[in-house]
Amino acid sequence: MSTHAETKPVTIPALRAMKGTPQVWLTAYTTPMARLLDPHCDVLLVGDSLAMVVYGQPSTLDLPLGTMIGHGAAVVRGARQACVIVDMPFGTYQESKEQAFRNAARILAETGCQGVKLEGGIPMAETIRYLTDRGIPVCGHVGLMPQAVMAAGGFRATGRTDDEAARVTADALAVAEAGAFAMVVEGTVEPVAADITRRVPIPTIGIGASPHCDGQVLVIDDLLGTFNDFTPRFVKRYAELAPQIGDAARRYAEDVRARRFPAPENTFRQRR
């Protein structure tokens, strides 16, 4: 994707037409971060990962819809050309397709984003069709599904057995058939993710999947290395900001305690 100023905003039809062309997706949760990432991305995904990386929750399950909407609106304010997609939080779409429509419509109306993302394969196909038939662009999510981590027994890659491979492939085909414009394929063994990419007519966006997916997405905090703890296998850190942030805070604290900050150039003087 070009980073020139004249680049047109990325639309949902444009994303769908990019099947076979590498798409760049990153998560974003704030306006300043959106402004930094926007020139380089096709999509800024306001992921429910914010529950963990911003609010310190142990999973993505405890995330109010209003919180998601607030962050979605913040990212939209910072995006000029990237398409903004907002995750639907756990419990806001699984009850019924009518519930899903009400909440998806609210997300679009209150954030100004271009589409929503929801997890689930065959069980969610009817809901995806219901939303798309009513003008709501939907990005699917198959494979490892963080909102179903309790039922799955933890974060683990899928597709390792023939049964798992068949199940995630069937989920992907159902999501595409239901009208999703793209789908995230997460935590799926490489050959299965590659096969899904060949078989579905819509872009696949890999995270812990295959280099043959039509695009890739990472959580921005993983990419920047703002965590000091576990780094998933599928993450490549392009920076190590955690030590730099800690060092900056240490030097600031030392200056304050030694009364080196604020210095004269950091204070205001009376006019004479």
KAMO-V309508 format. One record per backbone hydrogen bond with DSSP energy under -0.5 kcal/mol. CO is the residue of the C=O (numbers start at 1). NH is the residue of the N-H. E is the energy in kcal/mol with one decimal. If there is no record, write none. Layout:
CO | NH | E
CO | NH | E
This chain:
4 | 7 | -1.9
11 | 15 | -2.2
12 | 16 | -2.4
13 | 17 | -2.0
14 | 18 | -0.6
15 | 18 | -1.2
16 | 19 | -1.0
18 | 21 | -2.9
23 | 25 | -0.6
23 | 216 | -1.9
24 | 42 | -2.4
24 | 43 | -1.9
25 | 218 | -0.8
26 | 45 | -2.6
30 | 34 | -2.1
31 | 35 | -2.2
32 | 36 | -1.6
33 | 37 | -2.3
34 | 38 | -2.5
35 | 39 | -0.5
37 | 40 | -2.0
37 | 41 | -0.7
38 | 41 | -1.0
42 | 83 | -2.7
43 | 26 | -1.7
43 | 45 | -0.6
44 | 46 | -0.6
44 | 85 | -2.0
45 | 28 | -1.6
45 | 47 | -1.6
46 | 87 | -2.4
47 | 50 | -1.7
48 | 51 | -1.9
49 | 52 | -1.3
49 | 53 | -2.5
50 | 54 | -1.9
50 | 55 | -1.8
51 | 57 | -2.9
52 | 56 | -0.8
60 | 90 | -0.5
61 | 63 | -1.2
64 | 68 | -1.9
65 | 69 | -2.5
66 | 70 | -2.2
67 | 71 | -2.1
68 | 72 | -2.4
69 | 73 | -2.6
70 | 74 | -1.6
71 | 75 | -2.2
72 | 76 | -2.3
73 | 77 | -1.9
74 | 78 | -0.8
75 | 78 | -0.8
75 | 79 | -0.8
76 | 79 | -0.9
81 | 10 | -3.5
83 | 44 | -2.7
83 | 85 | -0.6
84 | 114 | -2.3
84 | 115 | -1.0
85 | 46 | -3.1
86 | 117 | -1.9
87 | 89 | -0.6
89 | 92 | -1.8
96 | 100 | -2.1
97 | 101 | -2.1
98 | 102 | -2.4
99 | 103 | -2.3
100 | 104 | -2.7
101 | 105 | -2.9
102 | 106 | -1.7
103 | 107 | -2.2
104 | 108 | -2.4
105 | 109 | -2.5
106 | 110 | -2.7
107 | 111 | -1.6
108 | 112 | -1.8
115 | 86 | -2.1
116 | 139 | -2.8
117 | 88 | -2.6
120 | 141 | -0.5
121 | 124 | -1.3
121 | 125 | -0.6
122 | 125 | -1.2
124 | 128 | -2.5
125 | 129 | -2.6
126 | 130 | -2.3
127 | 131 | -2.4
128 | 132 | -2.8
129 | 133 | -2.4
130 | 134 | -0.6
131 | 134 | -1.0
131 | 136 | -2.2
132 | 135 | -1.6
135 | 137 | -0.7
137 | 116 | -2.2
138 | 140 | -0.5
138 | 181 | -2.2
138 | 182 | -0.7
139 | 118 | -2.0
140 | 184 | -2.6
141 | 120 | -2.4
142 | 186 | -2.3
144 | 146 | -0.6
145 | 148 | -2.3
146 | 149 | -1.5
148 | 152 | -1.9
149 | 153 | -0.8
149 | 154 | -2.6
150 | 153 | -0.8
154 | 156 | -0.8
158 | 189 | -2.3
161 | 165 | -2.6
162 | 166 | -2.4
163 | 167 | -2.2
164 | 168 | -2.6
165 | 169 | -1.9
166 | 170 | -2.3
167 | 171 | -2.2
168 | 172 | -2.1
169 | 173 | -2.5
170 | 174 | -2.1
171 | 175 | -2.3
172 | 176 | -2.3
173 | 177 | -2.4
174 | 178 | -1.8
175 | 180 | -1.7
176 | 179 | -1.2
181 | 203 | -0.7
182 | 140 | -2.7
183 | 205 | -2.9
184 | 142 | -2.7
184 | 186 | -0.6
185 | 207 | -1.9
186 | 144 | -3.4
187 | 158 | -3.2
189 | 192 | -0.6
189 | 193 | -2.3
190 | 194 | -2.6
191 | 195 | -2.1
192 | 196 | -2.5
193 | 197 | -2.2
194 | 198 | -1.7
195 | 199 | -1.7
196 | 200 | -2.2
203 | 183 | -2.0
204 | 206 | -0.6
204 | 214 | -0.6
204 | 215 | -1.2
205 | 185 | -2.7
206 | 217 | -2.1
207 | 187 | -2.3
208 | 188 | -1.0
210 | 213 | -1.5
214 | 23 | -1.6
215 | 206 | -2.9
216 | 25 | -2.3
218 | 27 | -1.8
219 | 222 | -1.0
219 | 223 | -2.0
220 | 224 | -2.3
221 | 225 | -0.9
221 | 226 | -1.9
223 | 238 | -2.5
223 | 239 | -1.1
224 | 241 | -2.3
225 | 242 | -2.6
230 | 232 | -0.5
232 | 235 | -1.6
235 | 237 | -0.5
236 | 238 | -0.5
240 | 244 | -0.7
241 | 245 | -3.0
242 | 246 | -2.5
243 | 247 | -2.4
244 | 248 | -2.4
245 | 249 | -2.4
246 | 250 | -2.1
247 | 251 | -2.5
248 | 252 | -2.2
249 | 253 | -2.5
250 | 254 | -2.3
251 | 255 | -2.1
252 | 256 | -2.5
253 | 257 | -2.4
254 | 258 | -1.8
255 | 260 | -2.9
255 | 261 | -1.3
256 | 259 | -1.3
263 | 266 | -2.4
264 | 267 | -1.5
